[in-house]
C-alpha cells in the first residue's frame, strides 16, 4: 500500500553511507525516518505519477525522531554511534539555494537548534548550549583551573565522541562549525570567568 512505503530523500552516496558507516541498518531506515515500524523503503526505480506522490523522508526526519535518538543516547555505545552520525552529516552536507542578481547561490544547512549533541551526562541538547574544551597545553595552570570550574556550570560534549584516531579534527570542525557547539578556549575562559570576577571586585571596592 502507498501508506506503507516511503522514499529516501538523500542522494545515492549519502544513502549508501548511512548504512555502510553503521548509522542505520538498511532494514530500519524506513521505520526510523518514517516514525512507524510498519514502513518500508520503496524501490528506487519507482517514480511518482500525476496523482500518486510518495512520502519522502531524509536526515531531518532522523534528527527529529526524539525517541530514537534518546534511546541511542542511553546505550553503552552511545558516543561511538553519535560519532558515526556526526561524521555522516559532515561528509554528506546539504545546501539551501537562493537566487540573487540572477545568480544561484548555495548555503550550507546548519544544525544549531537540533537536540542531537551528546553531553557528558548522556543528555541531548542543541549545540549552542554545549561546550567543548580547547585549552592549549601552554595556557598555564591558572587558566586550566578556571576552565575546570567553568565547565562545572556548563553542559559539556561527551569526550568519547572525539576519541577516534584521525577523526577528532573533522568531528570538532562539524560540531563547532555547523552544529553550534561552543569552544571553551583561553579567550572564552577570560571573557566568562576572569573578566566578570575582576569587574565584580572593582564594583565591590567602589561601594
mmCIF file of the C-alpha atoms, coordinates in Angstrom:
data_MODEL
# 
_entry.id   MODEL 
# 
loop_
_atom_site.group_PDB 
_atom_site.id 
_atom_site.type_symbol 
_atom_site.label_atom_id 
_atom_site.label_alt_id 
_atom_site.label_comp_id 
_atom_site.label_asym_id 
_atom_site.label_entity_id 
_atom_site.label_seq_id 
_atom_site.pdbx_PDB_ins_code 
_atom_site.Cartn_x 
_atom_site.Cartn_y 
_atom_site.Cartn_z 
_atom_site.occupancy 
_atom_site.B_iso_or_equiv 
_atom_site.pdbx_formal_charge 
_atom_site.auth_seq_id 
_atom_site.auth_comp_id 
_atom_site.auth_asym_id 
_atom_site.auth_atom_id 
_atom_site.pdbx_PDB_model_num 
ATOM 1   C CA . UNK A 1 1   ? 0.000  0.000  0.000   1.00 0.00 ? 1   UNK A CA 1 
ATOM 2   C CA . UNK A 1 2   ? 1.102  3.551  -0.600  1.00 0.00 ? 2   UNK A CA 1 
ATOM 3   C CA . UNK A 1 3   ? 0.684  4.244  3.099   1.00 0.00 ? 3   UNK A CA 1 
ATOM 4   C CA . UNK A 1 4   ? 3.268  1.573  3.893   1.00 0.00 ? 4   UNK A CA 1 
ATOM 5   C CA . UNK A 1 5   ? 6.161  2.871  1.766   1.00 0.00 ? 5   UNK A CA 1 
ATOM 6   C CA . UNK A 1 6   ? 8.362  5.954  1.850   1.00 0.00 ? 6   UNK A CA 1 
ATOM 7   C CA . UNK A 1 7   ? 11.062 7.305  -0.407  1.00 0.00 ? 7   UNK A CA 1 
ATOM 8   C CA . UNK A 1 8   ? 14.530 8.139  0.932   1.00 0.00 ? 8   UNK A CA 1 
ATOM 9   C CA . UNK A 1 9   ? 15.276 11.726 0.005   1.00 0.00 ? 9   UNK A CA 1 
ATOM 10  C CA . UNK A 1 10  ? 19.076 11.533 0.259   1.00 0.00 ? 10  UNK A CA 1 
ATOM 11  C CA . UNK A 1 11  ? 21.397 11.244 -2.728  1.00 0.00 ? 11  UNK A CA 1 
ATOM 12  C CA . UNK A 1 12  ? 22.750 7.796  -3.536  1.00 0.00 ? 12  UNK A CA 1 
ATOM 13  C CA . UNK A 1 13  ? 26.146 8.339  -1.905  1.00 0.00 ? 13  UNK A CA 1 
ATOM 14  C CA . UNK A 1 14  ? 24.640 9.614  1.348   1.00 0.00 ? 14  UNK A CA 1 
ATOM 15  C CA . UNK A 1 15  ? 22.064 6.799  1.328   1.00 0.00 ? 15  UNK A CA 1 
ATOM 16  C CA . UNK A 1 16  ? 24.734 4.119  0.881   1.00 0.00 ? 16  UNK A CA 1 
ATOM 17  C CA . UNK A 1 17  ? 26.968 5.708  3.526   1.00 0.00 ? 17  UNK A CA 1 
ATOM 18  C CA . UNK A 1 18  ? 24.089 5.800  6.004   1.00 0.00 ? 18  UNK A CA 1 
ATOM 19  C CA . UNK A 1 19  ? 24.260 2.007  6.071   1.00 0.00 ? 19  UNK A CA 1 
ATOM 20  C CA . UNK A 1 20  ? 27.969 1.401  5.408   1.00 0.00 ? 20  UNK A CA 1 
ATOM 21  C CA . UNK A 1 21  ? 29.027 3.831  8.147   1.00 0.00 ? 21  UNK A CA 1 
ATOM 22  C CA . UNK A 1 22  ? 26.894 1.994  10.689  1.00 0.00 ? 22  UNK A CA 1 
ATOM 23  C CA . UNK A 1 23  ? 24.425 4.780  11.453  1.00 0.00 ? 23  UNK A CA 1 
ATOM 24  C CA . UNK A 1 24  ? 21.401 2.685  10.492  1.00 0.00 ? 24  UNK A CA 1 
ATOM 25  C CA . UNK A 1 25  ? 20.801 -0.823 9.207   1.00 0.00 ? 25  UNK A CA 1 
ATOM 26  C CA . UNK A 1 26  ? 19.153 -0.945 5.790   1.00 0.00 ? 26  UNK A CA 1 
ATOM 27  C CA . UNK A 1 27  ? 16.036 -2.596 7.186   1.00 0.00 ? 27  UNK A CA 1 
ATOM 28  C CA . UNK A 1 28  ? 15.446 0.103  9.819   1.00 0.00 ? 28  UNK A CA 1 
ATOM 29  C CA . UNK A 1 29  ? 15.818 3.231  7.673   1.00 0.00 ? 29  UNK A CA 1 
ATOM 30  C CA . UNK A 1 30  ? 12.139 3.489  6.742   1.00 0.00 ? 30  UNK A CA 1 
ATOM 31  C CA . UNK A 1 31  ? 10.914 2.800  10.279  1.00 0.00 ? 31  UNK A CA 1 
ATOM 32  C CA . UNK A 1 32  ? 13.294 5.235  11.975  1.00 0.00 ? 32  UNK A CA 1 
ATOM 33  C CA . UNK A 1 33  ? 12.973 8.068  9.468   1.00 0.00 ? 33  UNK A CA 1 
ATOM 34  C CA . UNK A 1 34  ? 9.286  7.487  8.904   1.00 0.00 ? 34  UNK A CA 1 
ATOM 35  C CA . UNK A 1 35  ? 8.432  7.050  12.583  1.00 0.00 ? 35  UNK A CA 1 
ATOM 36  C CA . UNK A 1 36  ? 6.476  3.837  12.021  1.00 0.00 ? 36  UNK A CA 1 
ATOM 37  C CA . UNK A 1 37  ? 7.758  0.261  12.347  1.00 0.00 ? 37  UNK A CA 1 
ATOM 38  C CA . UNK A 1 38  ? 5.430  -0.891 9.536   1.00 0.00 ? 38  UNK A CA 1 
ATOM 39  C CA . UNK A 1 39  ? 7.041  1.294  6.871   1.00 0.00 ? 39  UNK A CA 1 
ATOM 40  C CA . UNK A 1 40  ? 9.303  0.095  4.048   1.00 0.00 ? 40  UNK A CA 1 
ATOM 41  C CA . UNK A 1 41  ? 11.526 1.885  1.553   1.00 0.00 ? 41  UNK A CA 1 
ATOM 42  C CA . UNK A 1 42  ? 10.134 1.972  -1.976  1.00 0.00 ? 42  UNK A CA 1 
ATOM 43  C CA . UNK A 1 43  ? 12.332 0.623  -4.748  1.00 0.00 ? 43  UNK A CA 1 
ATOM 44  C CA . UNK A 1 44  ? 14.483 3.479  -6.060  1.00 0.00 ? 44  UNK A CA 1 
ATOM 45  C CA . UNK A 1 45  ? 13.244 2.793  -9.601  1.00 0.00 ? 45  UNK A CA 1 
ATOM 46  C CA . UNK A 1 46  ? 9.633  3.610  -8.701  1.00 0.00 ? 46  UNK A CA 1 
ATOM 47  C CA . UNK A 1 47  ? 8.598  7.080  -9.832  1.00 0.00 ? 47  UNK A CA 1 
ATOM 48  C CA . UNK A 1 48  ? 5.751  9.315  -8.667  1.00 0.00 ? 48  UNK A CA 1 
ATOM 49  C CA . UNK A 1 49  ? 2.787  9.679  -11.002 1.00 0.00 ? 49  UNK A CA 1 
ATOM 50  C CA . UNK A 1 50  ? 0.480  12.611 -11.652 1.00 0.00 ? 50  UNK A CA 1 
ATOM 51  C CA . UNK A 1 51  ? -1.920 11.518 -8.919  1.00 0.00 ? 51  UNK A CA 1 
ATOM 52  C CA . UNK A 1 52  ? 0.465  9.481  -6.727  1.00 0.00 ? 52  UNK A CA 1 
ATOM 53  C CA . UNK A 1 53  ? 3.067  11.129 -4.535  1.00 0.00 ? 53  UNK A CA 1 
ATOM 54  C CA . UNK A 1 54  ? 5.081  9.035  -2.137  1.00 0.00 ? 54  UNK A CA 1 
ATOM 55  C CA . UNK A 1 55  ? 6.115  10.454 1.203   1.00 0.00 ? 55  UNK A CA 1 
ATOM 56  C CA . UNK A 1 56  ? 9.791  11.461 1.241   1.00 0.00 ? 56  UNK A CA 1 
ATOM 57  C CA . UNK A 1 57  ? 11.951 11.055 4.369   1.00 0.00 ? 57  UNK A CA 1 
ATOM 58  C CA . UNK A 1 58  ? 15.509 12.238 4.953   1.00 0.00 ? 58  UNK A CA 1 
ATOM 59  C CA . UNK A 1 59  ? 18.064 13.235 7.606   1.00 0.00 ? 59  UNK A CA 1 
ATOM 60  C CA . UNK A 1 60  ? 15.740 15.843 9.099   1.00 0.00 ? 60  UNK A CA 1 
ATOM 61  C CA . UNK A 1 61  ? 13.246 13.106 9.956   1.00 0.00 ? 61  UNK A CA 1 
ATOM 62  C CA . UNK A 1 62  ? 16.027 11.157 11.655  1.00 0.00 ? 62  UNK A CA 1 
ATOM 63  C CA . UNK A 1 63  ? 17.128 14.209 13.633  1.00 0.00 ? 63  UNK A CA 1 
ATOM 64  C CA . UNK A 1 64  ? 13.546 14.935 14.716  1.00 0.00 ? 64  UNK A CA 1 
ATOM 65  C CA . UNK A 1 65  ? 12.939 11.378 15.965  1.00 0.00 ? 65  UNK A CA 1 
ATOM 66  C CA . UNK A 1 66  ? 13.450 12.253 19.644  1.00 0.00 ? 66  UNK A CA 1 
ATOM 67  C CA . UNK A 1 67  ? 12.507 8.835  20.994  1.00 0.00 ? 67  UNK A CA 1 
ATOM 68  C CA . UNK A 1 68  ? 15.028 7.049  18.780  1.00 0.00 ? 68  UNK A CA 1 
ATOM 69  C CA . UNK A 1 69  ? 17.861 9.499  19.488  1.00 0.00 ? 69  UNK A CA 1 
ATOM 70  C CA . UNK A 1 70  ? 17.264 9.409  23.248  1.00 0.00 ? 70  UNK A CA 1 
ATOM 71  C CA . UNK A 1 71  ? 17.280 5.614  23.148  1.00 0.00 ? 71  UNK A CA 1 
ATOM 72  C CA . UNK A 1 72  ? 20.651 5.727  21.374  1.00 0.00 ? 72  UNK A CA 1 
ATOM 73  C CA . UNK A 1 73  ? 21.952 8.205  23.975  1.00 0.00 ? 73  UNK A CA 1 
ATOM 74  C CA . UNK A 1 74  ? 21.178 5.720  26.769  1.00 0.00 ? 74  UNK A CA 1 
ATOM 75  C CA . UNK A 1 75  ? 23.067 2.829  25.190  1.00 0.00 ? 75  UNK A CA 1 
ATOM 76  C CA . UNK A 1 76  ? 26.651 1.924  26.265  1.00 0.00 ? 76  UNK A CA 1 
ATOM 77  C CA . UNK A 1 77  ? 27.905 2.555  22.730  1.00 0.00 ? 77  UNK A CA 1 
ATOM 78  C CA . UNK A 1 78  ? 26.279 5.995  22.518  1.00 0.00 ? 78  UNK A CA 1 
ATOM 79  C CA . UNK A 1 79  ? 29.500 8.003  21.895  1.00 0.00 ? 79  UNK A CA 1 
ATOM 80  C CA . UNK A 1 80  ? 30.504 5.716  19.027  1.00 0.00 ? 80  UNK A CA 1 
ATOM 81  C CA . UNK A 1 81  ? 27.046 5.839  17.417  1.00 0.00 ? 81  UNK A CA 1 
ATOM 82  C CA . UNK A 1 82  ? 26.739 9.626  17.640  1.00 0.00 ? 82  UNK A CA 1 
ATOM 83  C CA . UNK A 1 83  ? 30.288 9.943  16.315  1.00 0.00 ? 83  UNK A CA 1 
ATOM 84  C CA . UNK A 1 84  ? 29.228 7.957  13.231  1.00 0.00 ? 84  UNK A CA 1 
ATOM 85  C CA . UNK A 1 85  ? 26.142 10.150 12.854  1.00 0.00 ? 85  UNK A CA 1 
ATOM 86  C CA . UNK A 1 86  ? 28.142 13.388 13.053  1.00 0.00 ? 86  UNK A CA 1 
ATOM 87  C CA . UNK A 1 87  ? 30.722 12.119 10.566  1.00 0.00 ? 87  UNK A CA 1 
ATOM 88  C CA . UNK A 1 88  ? 27.975 11.065 8.160   1.00 0.00 ? 88  UNK A CA 1 
ATOM 89  C CA . UNK A 1 89  ? 26.414 14.529 8.339   1.00 0.00 ? 89  UNK A CA 1 
ATOM 90  C CA . UNK A 1 90  ? 29.852 16.124 7.907   1.00 0.00 ? 90  UNK A CA 1 
ATOM 91  C CA . UNK A 1 91  ? 30.744 14.030 4.858   1.00 0.00 ? 91  UNK A CA 1 
ATOM 92  C CA . UNK A 1 92  ? 27.368 14.478 3.189   1.00 0.00 ? 92  UNK A CA 1 
ATOM 93  C CA . UNK A 1 93  ? 26.328 18.125 3.634   1.00 0.00 ? 93  UNK A CA 1 
ATOM 94  C CA . UNK A 1 94  ? 23.147 19.599 2.234   1.00 0.00 ? 94  UNK A CA 1 
ATOM 95  C CA . UNK A 1 95  ? 22.641 23.092 0.878   1.00 0.00 ? 95  UNK A CA 1 
ATOM 96  C CA . UNK A 1 96  ? 19.929 25.692 0.634   1.00 0.00 ? 96  UNK A CA 1 
ATOM 97  C CA . UNK A 1 97  ? 19.836 27.534 -2.669  1.00 0.00 ? 97  UNK A CA 1 
ATOM 98  C CA . UNK A 1 98  ? 18.700 31.068 -3.341  1.00 0.00 ? 98  UNK A CA 1 
ATOM 99  C CA . UNK A 1 99  ? 18.869 33.471 -6.251  1.00 0.00 ? 99  UNK A CA 1 
ATOM 100 C CA . UNK A 1 100 ? 20.397 36.909 -6.065  1.00 0.00 ? 100 UNK A CA 1 
ATOM 101 C CA . UNK A 1 101 ? 21.063 39.203 -9.001  1.00 0.00 ? 101 UNK A CA 1 
ATOM 102 C CA . UNK A 1 102 ? 20.152 36.428 -11.418 1.00 0.00 ? 102 UNK A CA 1 
ATOM 103 C CA . UNK A 1 103 ? 22.760 34.102 -9.877  1.00 0.00 ? 103 UNK A CA 1 
ATOM 104 C CA . UNK A 1 104 ? 22.115 30.981 -7.871  1.00 0.00 ? 104 UNK A CA 1 
ATOM 105 C CA . UNK A 1 105 ? 23.940 30.687 -4.545  1.00 0.00 ? 105 UNK A CA 1 
ATOM 106 C CA . UNK A 1 106 ? 24.327 27.746 -2.172  1.00 0.00 ? 106 UNK A CA 1 
ATOM 107 C CA . UNK A 1 107 ? 24.465 27.938 1.615   1.00 0.00 ? 107 UNK A CA 1 
ATOM 108 C CA . UNK A 1 108 ? 25.286 25.039 3.903   1.00 0.00 ? 108 UNK A CA 1 
ATOM 109 C CA . UNK A 1 109 ? 22.383 23.887 6.061   1.00 0.00 ? 109 UNK A CA 1 
ATOM 110 C CA . UNK A 1 110 ? 23.160 24.153 9.761   1.00 0.00 ? 110 UNK A CA 1 
ATOM 111 C CA . UNK A 1 111 ? 22.104 22.086 12.765  1.00 0.00 ? 111 UNK A CA 1 
ATOM 112 C CA . UNK A 1 112 ? 22.319 24.652 15.620  1.00 0.00 ? 112 UNK A CA 1 
ATOM 113 C CA . UNK A 1 113 ? 18.803 24.222 17.020  1.00 0.00 ? 113 UNK A CA 1 
ATOM 114 C CA . UNK A 1 114 ? 18.548 20.435 16.822  1.00 0.00 ? 114 UNK A CA 1 
ATOM 115 C CA . UNK A 1 115 ? 18.774 18.495 20.088  1.00 0.00 ? 115 UNK A CA 1 
ATOM 116 C CA . UNK A 1 116 ? 21.269 15.882 18.952  1.00 0.00 ? 116 UNK A CA 1 
ATOM 117 C CA . UNK A 1 117 ? 24.595 16.792 20.601  1.00 0.00 ? 117 UNK A CA 1 
ATOM 118 C CA . UNK A 1 118 ? 25.566 14.172 23.193  1.00 0.00 ? 118 UNK A CA 1 
ATOM 119 C CA . UNK A 1 119 ? 26.719 15.605 26.514  1.00 0.00 ? 119 UNK A CA 1 
ATOM 120 C CA . UNK A 1 120 ? 28.946 14.059 29.179  1.00 0.00 ? 120 UNK A CA 1 
ATOM 121 C CA . UNK A 1 121 ? 25.870 13.156 31.247  1.00 0.00 ? 121 UNK A CA 1 
ATOM 122 C CA . UNK A 1 122 ? 24.150 11.447 28.273  1.00 0.00 ? 122 UNK A CA 1 
ATOM 123 C CA . UNK A 1 123 ? 21.697 14.241 27.514  1.00 0.00 ? 123 UNK A CA 1 
ATOM 124 C CA . UNK A 1 124 ? 20.914 15.519 24.032  1.00 0.00 ? 124 UNK A CA 1 
ATOM 125 C CA . UNK A 1 125 ? 20.993 19.299 23.638  1.00 0.00 ? 125 UNK A CA 1 
ATOM 126 C CA . UNK A 1 126 ? 21.262 21.849 20.824  1.00 0.00 ? 126 UNK A CA 1 
ATOM 127 C CA . UNK A 1 127 ? 24.898 22.518 20.010  1.00 0.00 ? 127 UNK A CA 1 
ATOM 128 C CA . UNK A 1 128 ? 24.619 26.167 21.028  1.00 0.00 ? 128 UNK A CA 1 
ATOM 129 C CA . UNK A 1 129 ? 24.037 25.005 24.624  1.00 0.00 ? 129 UNK A CA 1 
ATOM 130 C CA . UNK A 1 130 ? 27.045 22.642 24.724  1.00 0.00 ? 130 UNK A CA 1 
ATOM 131 C CA . UNK A 1 131 ? 30.746 23.410 25.227  1.00 0.00 ? 131 UNK A CA 1 
ATOM 132 C CA . UNK A 1 132 ? 33.901 21.615 24.160  1.00 0.00 ? 132 UNK A CA 1 
ATOM 133 C CA . UNK A 1 133 ? 37.160 22.269 25.970  1.00 0.00 ? 133 UNK A CA 1 
ATOM 134 C CA . UNK A 1 134 ? 40.059 23.513 23.851  1.00 0.00 ? 134 UNK A CA 1 
ATOM 135 C CA . UNK A 1 135 ? 42.782 24.750 26.195  1.00 0.00 ? 135 UNK A CA 1 
ATOM 136 C CA . UNK A 1 136 ? 46.347 24.731 24.848  1.00 0.00 ? 136 UNK A CA 1 
ATOM 137 C CA . UNK A 1 137 ? 48.962 22.911 26.919  1.00 0.00 ? 137 UNK A CA 1 
ATOM 138 C CA . UNK A 1 138 ? 50.928 26.145 27.373  1.00 0.00 ? 138 UNK A CA 1 
ATOM 139 C CA . UNK A 1 139 ? 47.905 28.106 28.609  1.00 0.00 ? 139 UNK A CA 1 
ATOM 140 C CA . UNK A 1 140 ? 49.019 27.722 32.222  1.00 0.00 ? 140 UNK A CA 1 
ATOM 141 C CA . UNK A 1 141 ? 47.656 26.068 35.336  1.00 0.00 ? 141 UNK A CA 1 
ATOM 142 C CA . UNK A 1 142 ? 45.611 29.154 36.294  1.00 0.00 ? 142 UNK A CA 1 
ATOM 143 C CA . UNK A 1 143 ? 43.597 29.136 33.054  1.00 0.00 ? 143 UNK A CA 1 
ATOM 144 C CA . UNK A 1 144 ? 43.195 25.356 33.173  1.00 0.00 ? 144 UNK A CA 1 
ATOM 145 C CA . UNK A 1 145 ? 41.879 25.565 36.749  1.00 0.00 ? 145 UNK A CA 1 
ATOM 146 C CA . UNK A 1 146 ? 39.408 28.303 35.842  1.00 0.00 ? 146 UNK A CA 1 
ATOM 147 C CA . UNK A 1 147 ? 38.296 26.294 32.797  1.00 0.00 ? 147 UNK A CA 1 
ATOM 148 C CA . UNK A 1 148 ? 37.602 23.331 35.071  1.00 0.00 ? 148 UNK A CA 1 
ATOM 149 C CA . UNK A 1 149 ? 35.437 25.479 37.349  1.00 0.00 ? 149 UNK A CA 1 
ATOM 150 C CA . UNK A 1 150 ? 33.613 26.952 34.378  1.00 0.00 ? 150 UNK A CA 1 
ATOM 151 C CA . UNK A 1 151 ? 32.928 23.501 32.970  1.00 0.00 ? 151 UNK A CA 1 
ATOM 152 C CA . UNK A 1 152 ? 31.101 22.589 36.166  1.00 0.00 ? 152 UNK A CA 1 
ATOM 153 C CA . UNK A 1 153 ? 28.476 25.177 35.230  1.00 0.00 ? 153 UNK A CA 1 
ATOM 154 C CA . UNK A 1 154 ? 28.005 24.172 31.577  1.00 0.00 ? 154 UNK A CA 1 
ATOM 155 C CA . UNK A 1 155 ? 26.859 21.135 29.587  1.00 0.00 ? 155 UNK A CA 1 
ATOM 156 C CA . UNK A 1 156 ? 29.956 19.523 28.082  1.00 0.00 ? 156 UNK A CA 1 
ATOM 157 C CA . UNK A 1 157 ? 30.359 17.484 24.913  1.00 0.00 ? 157 UNK A CA 1 
ATOM 158 C CA . UNK A 1 158 ? 30.829 13.795 25.676  1.00 0.00 ? 158 UNK A CA 1 
ATOM 159 C CA . UNK A 1 159 ? 34.576 13.221 25.403  1.00 0.00 ? 159 UNK A CA 1 
ATOM 160 C CA . UNK A 1 160 ? 34.019 9.778  23.889  1.00 0.00 ? 160 UNK A CA 1 
ATOM 161 C CA . UNK A 1 161 ? 32.628 11.396 20.747  1.00 0.00 ? 161 UNK A CA 1 
ATOM 162 C CA . UNK A 1 162 ? 36.044 12.818 19.873  1.00 0.00 ? 162 UNK A CA 1 
ATOM 163 C CA . UNK A 1 163 ? 38.073 9.750  20.866  1.00 0.00 ? 163 UNK A CA 1 
ATOM 164 C CA . UNK A 1 164 ? 38.710 8.497  17.348  1.00 0.00 ? 164 UNK A CA 1 
ATOM 165 C CA . UNK A 1 165 ? 42.148 8.280  15.771  1.00 0.00 ? 165 UNK A CA 1 
ATOM 166 C CA . UNK A 1 166 ? 42.361 10.718 12.881  1.00 0.00 ? 166 UNK A CA 1 
ATOM 167 C CA . UNK A 1 167 ? 38.722 11.831 13.157  1.00 0.00 ? 167 UNK A CA 1 
ATOM 168 C CA . UNK A 1 168 ? 38.846 14.352 16.012  1.00 0.00 ? 168 UNK A CA 1 
ATOM 169 C CA . UNK A 1 169 ? 39.553 17.328 13.722  1.00 0.00 ? 169 UNK A CA 1 
ATOM 170 C CA . UNK A 1 170 ? 36.627 16.829 11.295  1.00 0.00 ? 170 UNK A CA 1 
ATOM 171 C CA . UNK A 1 171 ? 34.314 15.946 14.185  1.00 0.00 ? 171 UNK A CA 1 
ATOM 172 C CA . UNK A 1 172 ? 35.296 19.049 16.112  1.00 0.00 ? 172 UNK A CA 1 
ATOM 173 C CA . UNK A 1 173 ? 35.015 21.122 12.939  1.00 0.00 ? 173 UNK A CA 1 
ATOM 174 C CA . UNK A 1 174 ? 31.499 19.861 12.221  1.00 0.00 ? 174 UNK A CA 1 
ATOM 175 C CA . UNK A 1 175 ? 30.266 20.269 15.794  1.00 0.00 ? 175 UNK A CA 1 
ATOM 176 C CA . UNK A 1 176 ? 31.678 23.763 16.304  1.00 0.00 ? 176 UNK A CA 1 
ATOM 177 C CA . UNK A 1 177 ? 31.158 24.873 12.716  1.00 0.00 ? 177 UNK A CA 1 
ATOM 178 C CA . UNK A 1 178 ? 27.715 23.585 11.708  1.00 0.00 ? 178 UNK A CA 1 
ATOM 179 C CA . UNK A 1 179 ? 26.158 22.354 14.944  1.00 0.00 ? 179 UNK A CA 1 
ATOM 180 C CA . UNK A 1 180 ? 26.953 25.447 17.007  1.00 0.00 ? 180 UNK A CA 1 
ATOM 181 C CA . UNK A 1 181 ? 28.923 23.798 19.843  1.00 0.00 ? 181 UNK A CA 1 
ATOM 182 C CA . UNK A 1 182 ? 30.721 26.490 21.837  1.00 0.00 ? 182 UNK A CA 1 
ATOM 183 C CA . UNK A 1 183 ? 34.525 26.357 22.073  1.00 0.00 ? 183 UNK A CA 1 
ATOM 184 C CA . UNK A 1 184 ? 35.829 26.895 25.595  1.00 0.00 ? 184 UNK A CA 1 
ATOM 185 C CA . UNK A 1 185 ? 39.360 28.131 24.995  1.00 0.00 ? 185 UNK A CA 1 
ATOM 186 C CA . UNK A 1 186 ? 41.630 30.527 26.922  1.00 0.00 ? 186 UNK A CA 1 
ATOM 187 C CA . UNK A 1 187 ? 39.878 33.581 25.451  1.00 0.00 ? 187 UNK A CA 1 
ATOM 188 C CA . UNK A 1 188 ? 36.453 32.256 26.422  1.00 0.00 ? 188 UNK A CA 1 
ATOM 189 C CA . UNK A 1 189 ? 37.653 31.486 29.949  1.00 0.00 ? 189 UNK A CA 1 
ATOM 190 C CA . UNK A 1 190 ? 38.969 35.023 30.349  1.00 0.00 ? 190 UNK A CA 1 
ATOM 191 C CA . UNK A 1 191 ? 35.790 36.504 28.914  1.00 0.00 ? 191 UNK A CA 1 
ATOM 192 C CA . UNK A 1 192 ? 33.405 34.429 31.027  1.00 0.00 ? 192 UNK A CA 1 
ATOM 193 C CA . UNK A 1 193 ? 35.377 33.926 34.231  1.00 0.00 ? 193 UNK A CA 1 
ATOM 194 C CA . UNK A 1 194 ? 38.346 36.261 34.679  1.00 0.00 ? 194 UNK A CA 1 
ATOM 195 C CA . UNK A 1 195 ? 36.727 39.472 33.396  1.00 0.00 ? 195 UNK A CA 1 
ATOM 196 C CA . UNK A 1 196 ? 33.445 39.140 35.368  1.00 0.00 ? 196 UNK A CA 1 
ATOM 197 C CA . UNK A 1 197 ? 35.378 38.315 38.551  1.00 0.00 ? 197 UNK A CA 1 
ATOM 198 C CA . UNK A 1 198 ? 37.653 41.323 38.057  1.00 0.00 ? 198 UNK A CA 1 
ATOM 199 C CA . UNK A 1 199 ? 34.740 43.665 37.380  1.00 0.00 ? 199 UNK A CA 1 
ATOM 200 C CA . UNK A 1 200 ? 32.975 42.310 40.437  1.00 0.00 ? 200 UNK A CA 1 
ATOM 201 C CA . UNK A 1 201 ? 35.952 43.174 42.643  1.00 0.00 ? 201 UNK A CA 1 
ATOM 202 C CA . UNK A 1 202 ? 36.151 46.673 41.157  1.00 0.00 ? 202 UNK A CA 1 
ATOM 203 C CA . UNK A 1 203 ? 32.478 47.332 41.872  1.00 0.00 ? 203 UNK A CA 1 
ATOM 204 C CA . UNK A 1 204 ? 32.857 45.939 45.391  1.00 0.00 ? 204 UNK A CA 1 
ATOM 205 C CA . UNK A 1 205 ? 35.729 48.373 46.134  1.00 0.00 ? 205 UNK A CA 1 
ATOM 206 C CA . UNK A 1 206 ? 33.710 51.343 44.867  1.00 0.00 ? 206 UNK A CA 1 
ATOM 207 C CA . UNK A 1 207 ? 30.947 50.525 47.289  1.00 0.00 ? 207 UNK A CA 1 
# 
